[in-house]
Amino acid sequence: MELERIRPQVLRGTFHAYELASLVSAARYVVESAPSEVPPEALDQLSRLLADYDQQVRNLGPRPEQHH
């Protein structure tokens, strides 16, 4: 994983697919089974982030063929 600061509040991340999958899985777990002490605002923000992620994945199109 690499992070780069583009502007004070904007970061660009470069992830290996498994790294990003791990983060997304953890976020989905929190949204689906968060304990009551997690603020509703945080869950709402995380839900919106996951919806944006899902849309971006759909925009990627089919996975490229891997050559062995």
Buried (B, 14 or more C-beta within 10 A) or exposed (E): EEEEEEEEEEEEEEEEEEEBEEEBEEBBEBBEEBEEEEEEEEBEEBBEEBEEBEEEEEEEEEEEEEEE
